[in-house]
Amino acid sequence: MNWINILWVDDEIEMLKPHFLFLKERGYSTTPCTNGLDALDLIDKDTFDIVLLDENMPGLNGLETLDGIKNKYPDLPVIMITKNEEEHIMNEAIGAKISDYLIKPVNPNQILLSLKKILNHKSLIAEKTTQNYQQQFRELSLSIVNLETHDDWIEYFKKLMYWELELESLEDSSMFEVFETQMQEANVQFAKFIENNYKNWMQGNKGPVMSHQAFEQFVFPQLKKNHPSLLLMVDNLRFDQWKTIASEVKEYCKVESESAYFSILPTATQYARNAFFAGRTPLDISKTFPQWWKNDIDEGGKNLHEFDLLKALSKRLGIERPMSYHKITQIQQCQQLTKNLQNHTHEGLTTVVYNFVDMISHAKTEMEVIKELAPDNKAYRSLTASWFKNSPLKDLIKKATSLGFQILLTTDHGTINVGQPSEVIGDKETSMNLRYKSGKSLTFQNKDVISCKHPESYQLPSFYGLNSSYIFAKNDTYFVYKNNFNHYAKFFNDTFQHGGVSLEEMIIPFVVLNPR
């Protein structure tokens, strides 16, 4: 038996022998100690897993002993046990980072529960999580064949995200590997669902809310309320990344609603984000506002007229209150906006496009250090959480809530960690994106793509004339040209890309947040 070693410090230690016997039967070895000074000496000489510490002792009292322990061994868990229920004693003990606080008299089961909560917390949670997922695995596997609507897929994706976040904390990776296989199968089936239904949705038949409908469906109703709204579009923010930063956001905001909508294809910024701000499909934008649309083969920025498109949409919807638009690509820009945000409280809508998450995903492709920091989805979420916790974006949200802004948080599309290269051949005017290609006379692996030979059926512009076509990568595939295939397949493998068809790219969040 691997004994857990406890140091129990109490000036009435003789009265605790029944507790020692109870704990011994359950694998705990207890070393008794009657005062704080001796306790500090024992901790220096021996190794203990945890300390149970009486607060009211003669000589060096419990709080003074606690200070001595934490100064030398800050990670050693301490349970404070006391008769004193005064709040200031509790506050001091909690401020000194005790692991638990118990009021005398304590019974053996109460002690055992506290020990398990502190020492076995991870293993108990892991065991229960594994059991629960094993029970759910069969249900998830069977139910996937019955997913018929977009709402079914949204709910299924949310369940998968829940289990991904639950399982990633386990030290044993075996269950997570099972989950990854399940996620891959889900994306295979989702691609079939999109291939069968997407064209109908884009021709106006009943479907999910999509990029070009999201503003009118989600943003416009909020603007009818008499308060300032901050529309915060964080580029590339996947649903799981929102879940990861949600706890930080909730310090200042309460979630009024959390919806999901579908990014259009391609799940790329120039298509999805322009469609969002225009309230129109890419084909419609190219026809109605040709001066504001650039095709893949055109030189220059493809998202330079988002505010122009937004103003045109606002006019069409009859929005009369003033609005502003801010694209954040540097820290200083966000800091300046935060500083001056009170000057925007009269506006009906203050729109912020924040590009940092997009930069993380692109940097992972280009920088070895980011590849090491974010080799997989779990690390990518962790990197996003670390960034957000210390970012000026968090400061902007905090300032906005203090000024009474309602925050509408969303994105234009997600990303997927790619792992399967697929050979494609095109001419020099073929687009460069790794998850979709637009061009003419494209040659590709049929099994890896959804092919769109008639762009207008997907509400996409045909800028190559009759020969125009698009292909969209399915699952975790990425496109690599035949020339120097092995080099580029290796270079782009295990990077986060967007433009294609996957749950992670297409199902994206729209969250309404109100000040607390």
Secondary structure as UniProt FT lines:
FT   STRAND          4..9
FT   TURN            11..12
FT   HELIX           13..16
FT   HELIX           17..24
FT   TURN            25..27
FT   STRAND          28..33
FT   HELIX           36..45
FT   STRAND          50..54
FT   HELIX           62..72
FT   TURN            74..75
FT   STRAND          78..82
FT   HELIX           87..95
FT   TURN            96..97
FT   STRAND          100..103
FT   HELIX           108..119
FT   HELIX           121..143
FT   HELIX           144..146
FT   HELIX           150..167
FT   TURN            168..169
FT   HELIX           174..202
FT   TURN            203..204
FT   HELIX           211..214
FT   HELIX           215..219
FT   HELIX           220..223
FT   STRAND          229..234
FT   TURN            235..236
FT   HELIX           239..249
FT   TURN            250..252
FT   STRAND          253..262
FT   HELIX           269..278
FT   HELIX           282..288
FT   HELIX           290..292
FT   TURN            296..297
FT   HELIX           306..317
FT   STRAND          323..328
FT   HELIX           331..339
FT   HELIX           341..344
FT   TURN            345..346
FT   STRAND          349..354
FT   HELIX           356..366
FT   HELIX           368..373
FT   HELIX           377..389
FT   HELIX           392..402
FT   TURN            403..404
FT   STRAND          406..410
FT   STRAND          416..417
FT   STRAND          420..425
FT   TURN            428..429
FT   STRAND          436..440
FT   STRAND          443..444
FT   HELIX           446..448
FT   STRAND          449..452
FT   HELIX           455..458
FT   TURN            463..464
FT   HELIX           465..467
FT   STRAND          468..474
FT   TURN            475..476
FT   STRAND          477..481
FT   TURN            483..484
FT   HELIX           485..492
FT   TURN            493..494
FT   STRAND          496..497
FT   HELIX           503..506
FT   STRAND          507..515
//
